[in-house]
């Protein structure tokens, strides 16, 4: 078995489950885009950037 493919599959399934939970609870998921921006994705497909997501914790 290819461990990397298994890991990629688990990551995808986790994201899919998060989207299902968000839809069931009428809420959103939060993730980091390829560009490094933190966004909220609502169950209607709307994607909203989170303000001040430069990565600093100060």
PyMOL commands that set and color helices and strands:
alter all, ss='L'
color gray80, all
select helices_A, chain A and resi 3-24
alter helices_A, ss='H'
color red, helices_A
select strands_A, chain A and resi 28-32+38-42+47-49
alter strands_A, ss='S'
color yellow, strands_A
deselect
rebuild
show_as cartoon
